[in-house]
Protein backbone atom coordinates (compact mmCIF):
# COMPACT_ATOMS: atom_id res chain seq x y z
CA UNK A 1 0.00 0.00 0.00
CA UNK A 2 1.38 3.41 -1.01
CA UNK A 3 1.14 6.15 1.56
CA UNK A 4 -0.84 9.24 0.58
CA UNK A 5 0.45 12.77 1.03
CA UNK A 6 -1.34 13.18 4.37
CA UNK A 7 -0.92 9.67 5.83
CA UNK A 8 1.68 11.04 8.22
CA UNK A 9 -0.38 12.72 11.00
CA UNK A 10 2.23 15.48 11.18
CA UNK A 11 1.51 16.41 7.56
CA UNK A 12 -2.28 16.54 7.77
CA UNK A 13 -3.81 19.93 6.97
CA UNK A 14 -5.11 21.86 9.98
CA UNK A 15 -8.87 21.61 10.61
CA UNK A 16 -11.10 24.31 9.27
CA UNK A 17 -12.12 26.47 12.19
CA UNK A 18 -14.67 29.18 13.00
CA UNK A 19 -15.03 31.43 16.03
CA UNK A 20 -18.55 32.53 17.02
CA UNK A 21 -18.64 35.77 19.00
CA UNK A 22 -22.19 36.46 20.17
CA UNK A 23 -23.83 37.03 23.55
CA UNK A 24 -26.81 34.83 22.57
CA UNK A 25 -25.87 31.33 23.80
CA UNK A 26 -28.69 29.63 21.88
CA UNK A 27 -27.61 31.24 18.61
CA UNK A 28 -23.98 30.26 19.22
CA UNK A 29 -25.00 26.63 19.70
CA UNK A 30 -27.16 26.72 16.56
CA UNK A 31 -24.30 28.05 14.46
CA UNK A 32 -21.88 25.52 15.96
CA UNK A 33 -24.21 22.64 15.02
CA UNK A 34 -24.59 23.98 11.47
CA UNK A 35 -20.86 24.24 10.95
CA UNK A 36 -20.06 20.91 12.61
CA UNK A 37 -22.18 19.20 9.97
CA UNK A 38 -19.84 20.65 7.32
CA UNK A 39 -16.71 19.50 9.15
CA UNK A 40 -15.89 22.96 10.56
CA UNK A 41 -14.72 23.11 14.18
CA UNK A 42 -16.05 25.99 16.26
CA UNK A 43 -15.22 27.84 19.45
CA UNK A 44 -17.80 30.06 21.14
CA UNK A 45 -17.32 33.40 22.93
CA UNK A 46 -19.94 35.56 24.65
CA UNK A 47 -18.02 38.84 24.38
CA UNK A 48 -15.29 40.62 22.45
CA UNK A 49 -13.11 40.66 25.54
CA UNK A 50 -13.35 36.87 25.92
CA UNK A 51 -12.43 36.40 22.27
CA UNK A 52 -9.35 38.63 22.53
CA UNK A 53 -8.00 36.61 25.46
CA UNK A 54 -5.47 34.21 23.96
CA UNK A 55 -6.18 35.48 20.44
CA UNK A 56 -2.65 35.29 19.03
CA UNK A 57 -2.22 31.63 20.06
CA UNK A 58 -5.24 30.41 18.10
CA UNK A 59 -5.29 28.85 14.67
CA UNK A 60 -6.53 31.18 11.94
CA UNK A 61 -10.25 30.83 11.31
CA UNK A 62 -13.41 32.60 10.21
CA UNK A 63 -14.79 34.93 12.89
CA UNK A 64 -18.60 35.14 13.00
CA UNK A 65 -19.06 38.41 14.83
CA UNK A 66 -22.29 39.92 16.11
CA UNK A 67 -22.58 43.67 15.61
CA UNK A 68 -24.09 44.24 19.05
CA UNK A 69 -22.11 42.92 21.98
CA UNK A 70 -21.92 43.85 25.67
CA UNK A 71 -18.84 45.94 26.44
CA UNK A 72 -16.71 46.26 23.30
CA UNK A 73 -19.05 46.12 20.30
CA UNK A 74 -18.54 44.24 17.03
CA UNK A 75 -17.12 47.19 15.10
CA UNK A 76 -14.52 47.87 17.80
CA UNK A 77 -13.53 44.21 17.83
CA UNK A 78 -13.28 44.17 14.03
CA UNK A 79 -10.82 47.07 14.22
CA UNK A 80 -8.74 45.22 16.84
CA UNK A 81 -8.69 42.01 14.78
CA UNK A 82 -7.44 43.88 11.71
CA UNK A 83 -4.37 45.01 13.67
CA UNK A 84 -3.48 41.60 15.14
CA UNK A 85 -1.93 38.40 13.76
CA UNK A 86 -3.05 35.91 12.58
CA UNK A 87 -5.24 37.45 9.83
CA UNK A 88 -8.75 36.13 10.52
CA UNK A 89 -11.50 36.93 7.99
CA UNK A 90 -14.53 38.40 9.76
CA UNK A 91 -18.18 37.82 8.84
CA UNK A 92 -20.55 40.22 10.60
CA UNK A 93 -23.85 38.81 11.87
CA UNK A 94 -26.52 41.48 12.11
CA UNK A 95 -30.15 41.97 13.00
CA UNK A 96 -32.38 44.01 10.72
CA UNK A 97 -31.65 47.26 12.55
CA UNK A 98 -27.90 46.62 12.43
CA UNK A 99 -27.55 46.45 8.64
CA UNK A 100 -26.04 49.97 8.27
CA UNK A 101 -23.41 49.00 10.84
CA UNK A 102 -22.76 45.71 9.04
CA UNK A 103 -22.26 47.56 5.74
CA UNK A 104 -19.86 49.91 7.49
CA UNK A 105 -18.03 46.85 8.84
CA UNK A 106 -17.54 45.49 5.31
CA UNK A 107 -15.99 48.82 4.38
CA UNK A 108 -13.68 48.40 7.39
CA UNK A 109 -12.49 45.02 6.16
CA UNK A 110 -15.12 42.40 7.05
CA UNK A 111 -15.38 39.88 4.22
CA UNK A 112 -19.19 39.72 4.33
CA UNK A 113 -22.22 40.03 6.56
CA UNK A 114 -25.22 37.80 7.13
CA UNK A 115 -28.58 38.93 8.45
CA UNK A 116 -30.57 37.30 11.25
CA UNK A 117 -32.55 35.11 10.91
CA UNK A 118 -30.36 33.29 8.38
CA UNK A 119 -30.66 30.09 6.39
CA UNK A 120 -28.20 27.28 7.02
CA UNK A 121 -27.13 27.27 3.36
CA UNK A 122 -26.40 31.00 3.41
CA UNK A 123 -24.33 30.68 6.60
CA UNK A 124 -22.28 27.78 5.23
CA UNK A 125 -21.64 29.57 1.93
CA UNK A 126 -20.33 32.69 3.64
CA UNK A 127 -18.13 30.79 6.10
CA UNK A 128 -16.65 28.53 3.41
CA UNK A 129 -15.82 31.57 1.29
CA UNK A 130 -14.01 33.14 4.25
CA UNK A 131 -12.09 29.93 4.94
CA UNK A 132 -10.98 29.82 1.30
CA UNK A 133 -9.26 33.16 1.91
CA UNK A 134 -7.27 31.62 4.77
CA UNK A 135 -6.29 28.63 2.64
CA UNK A 136 -5.16 30.91 -0.20
CA UNK A 137 -3.10 33.03 2.21
CA UNK A 138 -1.51 29.88 3.64
CA UNK A 139 -0.43 28.79 0.17
CA UNK A 140 1.09 32.22 -0.45
CA UNK A 141 3.02 32.01 2.82
CA UNK A 142 4.45 28.64 1.80
CA UNK A 143 5.60 30.06 -1.52
CA UNK A 144 7.48 32.85 0.23
CA UNK A 145 9.05 30.37 2.66
CA UNK A 146 11.04 29.11 -0.35
CA UNK A 147 12.88 32.44 -0.52
CA UNK A 148 16.18 32.80 1.32
CA UNK A 149 16.49 35.66 3.84
CA UNK A 150 18.61 37.59 1.32
CA UNK A 151 16.06 37.08 -1.45
CA UNK A 152 13.33 38.40 0.85
CA UNK A 153 15.49 41.43 1.61
CA UNK A 154 15.93 42.07 -2.11
CA UNK A 155 12.21 41.73 -2.78
CA UNK A 156 11.32 44.10 0.07
CA UNK A 157 13.91 46.60 -1.16
CA UNK A 158 12.14 46.68 -4.53
CA UNK A 159 8.85 47.47 -2.76
CA UNK A 160 8.95 51.22 -3.37
CA UNK A 161 9.81 50.85 -7.07
CA UNK A 162 13.55 51.38 -6.69
CA UNK A 163 15.88 50.53 -9.58
CA UNK A 164 18.46 47.73 -9.45
CA UNK A 165 21.33 50.11 -8.67
CA UNK A 166 19.43 51.71 -5.79
CA UNK A 167 18.53 48.31 -4.30
CA UNK A 168 22.15 47.20 -4.68
CA UNK A 169 23.38 50.28 -2.84
CA UNK A 170 20.83 49.84 -0.05
CA UNK A 171 21.86 46.24 0.56
CA UNK A 172 25.59 46.59 -0.09
CA UNK A 173 25.46 44.26 -3.11
CA UNK A 174 26.57 44.57 -6.70
CA UNK A 175 23.87 45.25 -9.33
CA UNK A 176 24.68 41.89 -10.93
CA UNK A 177 24.09 40.07 -7.62
CA UNK A 178 20.75 41.85 -7.25
CA UNK A 179 19.81 40.75 -10.77
CA UNK A 180 20.67 37.14 -9.88
CA UNK A 181 18.56 37.29 -6.72
CA UNK A 182 15.68 38.84 -8.65
CA UNK A 183 15.78 36.04 -11.23
CA UNK A 184 15.67 33.42 -8.49
CA UNK A 185 12.74 35.20 -6.83
CA UNK A 186 10.79 35.16 -10.10
CA UNK A 187 11.50 31.46 -10.58
CA UNK A 188 10.50 30.47 -7.05
CA UNK A 189 7.30 32.51 -7.08
CA UNK A 190 6.38 31.48 -10.61
CA UNK A 191 6.07 35.05 -11.89
CA UNK A 192 7.33 36.71 -15.06
CA UNK A 193 8.24 40.19 -13.85
CA UNK A 194 8.78 42.44 -10.84
CA UNK A 195 5.25 43.96 -10.68
CA UNK A 196 3.79 40.46 -10.40
CA UNK A 197 6.26 39.55 -7.65
CA UNK A 198 5.48 42.74 -5.73
CA UNK A 199 1.73 42.18 -6.05
CA UNK A 200 2.11 38.68 -4.62
CA UNK A 201 4.29 40.05 -1.83
CA UNK A 202 1.68 42.66 -0.93
CA UNK A 203 -1.10 40.07 -0.92
CA UNK A 204 1.00 37.92 1.45
CA UNK A 205 1.78 40.89 3.72
CA UNK A 206 5.53 40.78 2.95
CA UNK A 207 5.50 44.41 1.83
CA UNK A 208 2.96 47.18 2.38
BALOBA-1460 file (C-alpha; in Angstrom, 3 decimals):
// residues 208
<rec num="1" residu="x" x="0.000" y="0.000" z="0.000"/>
<rec num="2" residu="x" x="1.378" y="3.405" z="-1.009"/>
<rec num="3" residu="x" x="1.143" y="6.149" z="1.556"/>
<rec num="4" residu="x" x="-0.841" y="9.235" z="0.577"/>
<rec num="5" residu="x" x="0.448" y="12.773" z="1.034"/>
<rec num="6" residu="x" x="-1.342" y="13.176" z="4.374"/>
<rec num="7" residu="x" x="-0.919" y="9.667" z="5.829"/>
<rec num="8" residu="x" x="1.683" y="11.043" z="8.222"/>
<rec num="9" residu="x" x="-0.377" y="12.725" z="11.000"/>
<rec num="10" residu="x" x="2.230" y="15.475" z="11.179"/>
<rec num="11" residu="x" x="1.512" y="16.412" z="7.564"/>
<rec num="12" residu="x" x="-2.280" y="16.543" z="7.767"/>
<rec num="13" residu="x" x="-3.807" y="19.932" z="6.966"/>
<rec num="14" residu="x" x="-5.110" y="21.863" z="9.984"/>
<rec num="15" residu="x" x="-8.870" y="21.610" z="10.613"/>
<rec num="16" residu="x" x="-11.105" y="24.312" z="9.273"/>
<rec num="17" residu="x" x="-12.125" y="26.470" z="12.187"/>
<rec num="18" residu="x" x="-14.670" y="29.183" z="12.996"/>
<rec num="19" residu="x" x="-15.034" y="31.433" z="16.032"/>
<rec num="20" residu="x" x="-18.552" y="32.527" z="17.019"/>
<rec num="21" residu="x" x="-18.636" y="35.773" z="18.999"/>
<rec num="22" residu="x" x="-22.189" y="36.455" z="20.170"/>
<rec num="23" residu="x" x="-23.825" y="37.026" z="23.551"/>
<rec num="24" residu="x" x="-26.806" y="34.827" z="22.567"/>
<rec num="25" residu="x" x="-25.868" y="31.333" z="23.797"/>
<rec num="26" residu="x" x="-28.693" y="29.629" z="21.875"/>
<rec num="27" residu="x" x="-27.606" y="31.240" z="18.613"/>
<rec num="28" residu="x" x="-23.977" y="30.262" z="19.220"/>
<rec num="29" residu="x" x="-25.005" y="26.628" z="19.698"/>
<rec num="30" residu="x" x="-27.160" y="26.717" z="16.562"/>
<rec num="31" residu="x" x="-24.299" y="28.045" z="14.455"/>
<rec num="32" residu="x" x="-21.879" y="25.518" z="15.959"/>
<rec num="33" residu="x" x="-24.210" y="22.640" z="15.015"/>
<rec num="34" residu="x" x="-24.588" y="23.985" z="11.472"/>
<rec num="35" residu="x" x="-20.858" y="24.241" z="10.949"/>
<rec num="36" residu="x" x="-20.062" y="20.911" z="12.613"/>
<rec num="37" residu="x" x="-22.184" y="19.199" z="9.967"/>
<rec num="38" residu="x" x="-19.836" y="20.649" z="7.325"/>
<rec num="39" residu="x" x="-16.707" y="19.502" z="9.154"/>
<rec num="40" residu="x" x="-15.888" y="22.956" z="10.556"/>
<rec num="41" residu="x" x="-14.720" y="23.106" z="14.180"/>
<rec num="42" residu="x" x="-16.054" y="25.995" z="16.264"/>
<rec num="43" residu="x" x="-15.224" y="27.845" z="19.449"/>
<rec num="44" residu="x" x="-17.801" y="30.065" z="21.138"/>
<rec num="45" residu="x" x="-17.316" y="33.399" z="22.927"/>
<rec num="46" residu="x" x="-19.936" y="35.559" z="24.649"/>
<rec num="47" residu="x" x="-18.019" y="38.839" z="24.384"/>
<rec num="48" residu="x" x="-15.293" y="40.620" z="22.450"/>
<rec num="49" residu="x" x="-13.105" y="40.659" z="25.536"/>
<rec num="50" residu="x" x="-13.348" y="36.869" z="25.921"/>
<rec num="51" residu="x" x="-12.428" y="36.404" z="22.270"/>
<rec num="52" residu="x" x="-9.348" y="38.627" z="22.529"/>
<rec num="53" residu="x" x="-7.998" y="36.610" z="25.456"/>
<rec num="54" residu="x" x="-5.466" y="34.211" z="23.955"/>
<rec num="55" residu="x" x="-6.184" y="35.481" z="20.444"/>
<rec num="56" residu="x" x="-2.645" y="35.288" z="19.030"/>
<rec num="57" residu="x" x="-2.224" y="31.631" z="20.064"/>
<rec num="58" residu="x" x="-5.242" y="30.415" z="18.097"/>
<rec num="59" residu="x" x="-5.287" y="28.851" z="14.671"/>
<rec num="60" residu="x" x="-6.535" y="31.177" z="11.943"/>
<rec num="61" residu="x" x="-10.251" y="30.834" z="11.308"/>
<rec num="62" residu="x" x="-13.413" y="32.597" z="10.214"/>
<rec num="63" residu="x" x="-14.794" y="34.932" z="12.885"/>
<rec num="64" residu="x" x="-18.596" y="35.145" z="13.000"/>
<rec num="65" residu="x" x="-19.059" y="38.415" z="14.827"/>
<rec num="66" residu="x" x="-22.291" y="39.919" z="16.112"/>
<rec num="67" residu="x" x="-22.577" y="43.674" z="15.607"/>
<rec num="68" residu="x" x="-24.094" y="44.243" z="19.051"/>
<rec num="69" residu="x" x="-22.108" y="42.918" z="21.982"/>
<rec num="70" residu="x" x="-21.922" y="43.855" z="25.669"/>
<rec num="71" residu="x" x="-18.841" y="45.938" z="26.435"/>
<rec num="72" residu="x" x="-16.711" y="46.261" z="23.302"/>
<rec num="73" residu="x" x="-19.046" y="46.117" z="20.295"/>
<rec num="74" residu="x" x="-18.537" y="44.244" z="17.035"/>
<rec num="75" residu="x" x="-17.115" y="47.186" z="15.100"/>
<rec num="76" residu="x" x="-14.523" y="47.872" z="17.799"/>
<rec num="77" residu="x" x="-13.527" y="44.211" z="17.832"/>
<rec num="78" residu="x" x="-13.276" y="44.167" z="14.033"/>
<rec num="79" residu="x" x="-10.820" y="47.073" z="14.224"/>
<rec num="80" residu="x" x="-8.743" y="45.220" z="16.836"/>
<rec num="81" residu="x" x="-8.695" y="42.008" z="14.775"/>
<rec num="82" residu="x" x="-7.441" y="43.884" z="11.707"/>
<rec num="83" residu="x" x="-4.371" y="45.007" z="13.675"/>
<rec num="84" residu="x" x="-3.477" y="41.597" z="15.136"/>
<rec num="85" residu="x" x="-1.927" y="38.396" z="13.756"/>
<rec num="86" residu="x" x="-3.054" y="35.908" z="12.578"/>
<rec num="87" residu="x" x="-5.238" y="37.447" z="9.827"/>
<rec num="88" residu="x" x="-8.747" y="36.133" z="10.523"/>
<rec num="89" residu="x" x="-11.503" y="36.931" z="7.994"/>
<rec num="90" residu="x" x="-14.533" y="38.398" z="9.764"/>
<rec num="91" residu="x" x="-18.184" y="37.824" z="8.843"/>
<rec num="92" residu="x" x="-20.552" y="40.217" z="10.602"/>
<rec num="93" residu="x" x="-23.851" y="38.807" z="11.875"/>
<rec num="94" residu="x" x="-26.520" y="41.483" z="12.107"/>
<rec num="95" residu="x" x="-30.154" y="41.965" z="12.996"/>
<rec num="96" residu="x" x="-32.385" y="44.010" z="10.721"/>
<rec num="97" residu="x" x="-31.646" y="47.260" z="12.547"/>
<rec num="98" residu="x" x="-27.903" y="46.616" z="12.426"/>
<rec num="99" residu="x" x="-27.551" y="46.450" z="8.640"/>
<rec num="100" residu="x" x="-26.037" y="49.968" z="8.269"/>
<rec num="101" residu="x" x="-23.413" y="48.999" z="10.844"/>
<rec num="102" residu="x" x="-22.759" y="45.712" z="9.039"/>
<rec num="103" residu="x" x="-22.262" y="47.558" z="5.742"/>
<rec num="104" residu="x" x="-19.856" y="49.910" z="7.495"/>
<rec num="105" residu="x" x="-18.035" y="46.848" z="8.839"/>
<rec num="106" residu="x" x="-17.541" y="45.493" z="5.315"/>
<rec num="107" residu="x" x="-15.985" y="48.818" z="4.382"/>
<rec num="108" residu="x" x="-13.683" y="48.404" z="7.393"/>
<rec num="109" residu="x" x="-12.492" y="45.023" z="6.157"/>
<rec num="110" residu="x" x="-15.117" y="42.400" z="7.051"/>
<rec num="111" residu="x" x="-15.381" y="39.882" z="4.216"/>
<rec num="112" residu="x" x="-19.188" y="39.721" z="4.331"/>
<rec num="113" residu="x" x="-22.220" y="40.027" z="6.564"/>
<rec num="114" residu="x" x="-25.216" y="37.804" z="7.135"/>
<rec num="115" residu="x" x="-28.584" y="38.931" z="8.448"/>
<rec num="116" residu="x" x="-30.565" y="37.300" z="11.249"/>
<rec num="117" residu="x" x="-32.547" y="35.112" z="10.911"/>
<rec num="118" residu="x" x="-30.363" y="33.292" z="8.382"/>
<rec num="119" residu="x" x="-30.659" y="30.094" z="6.393"/>
<rec num="120" residu="x" x="-28.200" y="27.275" z="7.019"/>
<rec num="121" residu="x" x="-27.134" y="27.273" z="3.358"/>
<rec num="122" residu="x" x="-26.397" y="30.998" z="3.414"/>
<rec num="123" residu="x" x="-24.327" y="30.679" z="6.597"/>
<rec num="124" residu="x" x="-22.275" y="27.784" z="5.225"/>
<rec num="125" residu="x" x="-21.643" y="29.565" z="1.933"/>
<rec num="126" residu="x" x="-20.331" y="32.695" z="3.644"/>
<rec num="127" residu="x" x="-18.132" y="30.786" z="6.101"/>
<rec num="128" residu="x" x="-16.652" y="28.528" z="3.409"/>
<rec num="129" residu="x" x="-15.816" y="31.566" z="1.295"/>
<rec num="130" residu="x" x="-14.013" y="33.141" z="4.253"/>
<rec num="131" residu="x" x="-12.093" y="29.927" z="4.937"/>
<rec num="132" residu="x" x="-10.976" y="29.818" z="1.296"/>
<rec num="133" residu="x" x="-9.261" y="33.160" z="1.906"/>
<rec num="134" residu="x" x="-7.269" y="31.623" z="4.771"/>
<rec num="135" residu="x" x="-6.291" y="28.628" z="2.635"/>
<rec num="136" residu="x" x="-5.159" y="30.907" z="-0.203"/>
<rec num="137" residu="x" x="-3.105" y="33.033" z="2.209"/>
<rec num="138" residu="x" x="-1.507" y="29.880" z="3.642"/>
<rec num="139" residu="x" x="-0.430" y="28.786" z="0.169"/>
<rec num="140" residu="x" x="1.093" y="32.215" z="-0.451"/>
<rec num="141" residu="x" x="3.020" y="32.013" z="2.816"/>
<rec num="142" residu="x" x="4.453" y="28.639" z="1.804"/>
<rec num="143" residu="x" x="5.605" y="30.064" z="-1.524"/>
<rec num="144" residu="x" x="7.482" y="32.852" z="0.227"/>
<rec num="145" residu="x" x="9.045" y="30.374" z="2.658"/>
<rec num="146" residu="x" x="11.041" y="29.107" z="-0.346"/>
<rec num="147" residu="x" x="12.883" y="32.435" z="-0.521"/>
<rec num="148" residu="x" x="16.176" y="32.796" z="1.322"/>
<rec num="149" residu="x" x="16.491" y="35.663" z="3.838"/>
<rec num="150" residu="x" x="18.612" y="37.592" z="1.323"/>
<rec num="151" residu="x" x="16.055" y="37.080" z="-1.453"/>
<rec num="152" residu="x" x="13.326" y="38.400" z="0.849"/>
<rec num="153" residu="x" x="15.493" y="41.432" z="1.608"/>
<rec num="154" residu="x" x="15.927" y="42.068" z="-2.107"/>
<rec num="155" residu="x" x="12.209" y="41.734" z="-2.778"/>
<rec num="156" residu="x" x="11.319" y="44.099" z="0.074"/>
<rec num="157" residu="x" x="13.914" y="46.603" z="-1.162"/>
<rec num="158" residu="x" x="12.137" y="46.683" z="-4.534"/>
<rec num="159" residu="x" x="8.846" y="47.469" z="-2.763"/>
<rec num="160" residu="x" x="8.951" y="51.216" z="-3.374"/>
<rec num="161" residu="x" x="9.812" y="50.851" z="-7.068"/>
<rec num="162" residu="x" x="13.546" y="51.383" z="-6.694"/>
<rec num="163" residu="x" x="15.879" y="50.533" z="-9.579"/>
<rec num="164" residu="x" x="18.457" y="47.729" z="-9.453"/>
<rec num="165" residu="x" x="21.326" y="50.108" z="-8.671"/>
<rec num="166" residu="x" x="19.434" y="51.706" z="-5.792"/>
<rec num="167" residu="x" x="18.533" y="48.313" z="-4.300"/>
<rec num="168" residu="x" x="22.147" y="47.205" z="-4.684"/>
<rec num="169" residu="x" x="23.379" y="50.279" z="-2.844"/>
<rec num="170" residu="x" x="20.832" y="49.837" z="-0.049"/>
<rec num="171" residu="x" x="21.858" y="46.235" z="0.559"/>
<rec num="172" residu="x" x="25.590" y="46.586" z="-0.090"/>
<rec num="173" residu="x" x="25.459" y="44.265" z="-3.106"/>
<rec num="174" residu="x" x="26.569" y="44.571" z="-6.699"/>
<rec num="175" residu="x" x="23.874" y="45.249" z="-9.332"/>
<rec num="176" residu="x" x="24.677" y="41.890" z="-10.930"/>
<rec num="177" residu="x" x="24.087" y="40.071" z="-7.623"/>
<rec num="178" residu="x" x="20.752" y="41.852" z="-7.254"/>
<rec num="179" residu="x" x="19.806" y="40.745" z="-10.772"/>
<rec num="180" residu="x" x="20.669" y="37.143" z="-9.875"/>
<rec num="181" residu="x" x="18.558" y="37.290" z="-6.723"/>
<rec num="182" residu="x" x="15.678" y="38.839" z="-8.646"/>
<rec num="183" residu="x" x="15.776" y="36.044" z="-11.234"/>
<rec num="184" residu="x" x="15.666" y="33.415" z="-8.486"/>
<rec num="185" residu="x" x="12.742" y="35.203" z="-6.826"/>
<rec num="186" residu="x" x="10.786" y="35.159" z="-10.100"/>
<rec num="187" residu="x" x="11.503" y="31.464" z="-10.580"/>
<rec num="188" residu="x" x="10.502" y="30.469" z="-7.046"/>
<rec num="189" residu="x" x="7.301" y="32.513" z="-7.079"/>
<rec num="190" residu="x" x="6.384" y="31.478" z="-10.607"/>
<rec num="191" residu="x" x="6.069" y="35.053" z="-11.890"/>
<rec num="192" residu="x" x="7.328" y="36.707" z="-15.057"/>
<rec num="193" residu="x" x="8.236" y="40.191" z="-13.847"/>
<rec num="194" residu="x" x="8.783" y="42.444" z="-10.841"/>
<rec num="195" residu="x" x="5.251" y="43.964" z="-10.684"/>
<rec num="196" residu="x" x="3.792" y="40.457" z="-10.402"/>
<rec num="197" residu="x" x="6.258" y="39.548" z="-7.648"/>
<rec num="198" residu="x" x="5.477" y="42.745" z="-5.729"/>
<rec num="199" residu="x" x="1.731" y="42.183" z="-6.055"/>
<rec num="200" residu="x" x="2.115" y="38.679" z="-4.618"/>
<rec num="201" residu="x" x="4.288" y="40.051" z="-1.828"/>
<rec num="202" residu="x" x="1.684" y="42.664" z="-0.932"/>
<rec num="203" residu="x" x="-1.101" y="40.066" z="-0.923"/>
<rec num="204" residu="x" x="1.005" y="37.922" z="1.447"/>
<rec num="205" residu="x" x="1.776" y="40.894" z="3.720"/>
<rec num="206" residu="x" x="5.527" y="40.779" z="2.949"/>
<rec num="207" residu="x" x="5.501" y="44.410" z="1.834"/>
<rec num="208" residu="x" x="2.965" y="47.176" z="2.380"/>
